Amino acid sequence: MAAQTGLDEKTVRDIFNARAEFLGRWHRFETPRILGIDELYLNKRYRCILTNIEERTLLDLLATRRQDVVTNYLMCQRRLKTDPPLDLKRRSKIDPPGP
């Protein structure tokens, strides 16, 4: 984007961050019934990816997949407090399908 507009990369990042913050204030977040938590290898690092499985949408991408960071993120998110509470289940790629 910086090359296309002739602007400095930092300026483009600042504009993006300001717009994302503005939109974040107005975005209505709906907690997914089924929260997907997985890992993604991106830019030579493993990251945690959070998805809404039913809607097939991305919710967030964390900078790391460390358990303490992911746990803290989930515990601190007011937007993930639900009524009724999330149905927490653990399933890996090798688990058979089922409830």
SULURGI-V387556 format. One line per field, one symbol per residue. ss: DSSP state (2 for helix, 1 for strand, 0 for the rest). psi: psi as a letter, one per 30 degrees, with the letter a starting at -180 (. if undefined). burial: 1 if it has 9 or more other ideal C-beta (glycine too) atoms within 8 Angstrom, else 0. A space follows every 50 residues. Layout:
# SULURGI-V387556
ss->???
psi->???
burial->???
This chain:
# SULURGI-V387556
ss->02222000222222222222222222000000001111111100111111 1100001111110000222222222202220000000000000000000
psi->eeeefglkeeeeeeeeeeeeeeeeffkjkkkkejkkkllkjkhgkklkkk ljeefhlkeljlflgkeeeeeeeeffjefgkljllkjkkkklffklla.
burial->01000000001100000000000000000011001100010000001111 1110000000110110001100100000010000000000000000000
